[in-house]
Amino acid sequence: MNIAGDRIKSLVRDRGRIEALGPFLVDRTEGPDVAAVVDIRDALQCLPLRKRACVVLRHAFDLSERETAEILGISVGTVKSQTSKGAAELERLLAGRLEPLETRGPRGGEETAPGARTPCH
């Protein structure tokens, strides 16, 4: 009984010490997640221009549908549909359906490095 009681007291003390250090423990990094940024940038490059513009203006720049429509010179309905379709396509591309570039061949005469990837199909 004494051993069990001592063990419980020790665990409680340890938990208290860890909680006291809480403000000093950091669960996040200060810099950007470079791999995620590269993946998103590559996936955005696969979207047609209008879909890409709608997605970026709506989500990255946090513009309203009306503001986006005015900037692009299109209707609000077009902004809604292009943003929805573009976001769905981005989700599909980022869900791991990235195809290695070497199986596709170069796009537009670009040089390809062995092992390089492109998110476009």
N, C-alpha and C positions, 0 to 999 in steps of 0.2 A: 504494500500500500504506500509506504514511504517513497519508494522508487517511482511509482506511478505519479504520486503527488508532486514530487520534485520535477519530474519530466513535464507535467502540465504547467507548473509555475515557470519553468524555463522557456517553454514555448510562448506563454503569454508575455513574458518579458521581451523575448525576441521580436514578437509581433509589434509590441509597443515601440521598440527601437526602430524597426523598419518604418512604421507609420510616422515616427518623428523625423525620419530622413526623407519623407515623401516630397517636400518641396525641392529637394536637391536631386531627386531621381528624375531623369528626363527620358520620356518614351519616344520622342520624336527627334529627327535630325534638323539642323538649321538650314541645310542646303536643299535644293530641289532634287526630286527623284529623277535623275537624268535618263534612266532607262525608260521610264514611263513617258517622259516628255518626248523622247525619240520615237517611241511606238505611236503616240498620238499624232505627232507631226507626220510620220509616214502614212498613217491611216487617213489623215485629212487630205494628203496629196492624192489619194485615190478617188476622192469624191469629185464629181463634176463641179465646176466653178460655182454655179448658183447654189447648190446644196452646201458646199463648203462655206460660202459667204454667209448663208443663213445660219448655219450652225455656229460659226465663229462669232458673228455679230450678236446672236441671241444668247449664247452660253459663255463665251469668253469675255465679251464686252458688256454683257447683261443689258442689252437694249431691248426695248419692247418690240412687239410685232409691228406696230405702226411705225416706229422709228426705223426699224430694219427695212420695211417696205419703202419708206421715203428715200432712204439712202440708196437702195438698189433699184428704185424706179419700178417696182412690181407691186402687185396687190397684196393685201394682208393675207388673203386666202392662200396665195402662192407661198408666202413666207411660212405659214403654218404647215402646209403640206411638205415643202422642201426641207424645213427644219426637222419634221417628224421622220421623213424618209432618210435624211442624212444622218440623224442620230441613230436610227435603226441599223443603217449600213455601217456606221462607225462601231457600234456595239458588236456587230457580226465580225468585223475585221479584227477588233481587239480581243475577241473571245478565243483567240488562238488559231484562227484560220489563216494564218500568214503563210504564204507559200515561198519556198526558197527561190531566189532569183535564178540560180543556175538551172532549174528545171523549166523556166520560162524562156530564157534567152534575154538578150538586151532589149530595152525599150528605146526606140528612136535612135539607135546607134550608140547608146551609152556603153562605156566600158564597164564590164562587170568583174568584180573581184571574187575569187573563189570563196564560197561560204557566205557571200552577201545575201541579204534578204530584201524583199519588197512586199508590202502588204497588198498590192493590187493583184487581182486575178485576171 
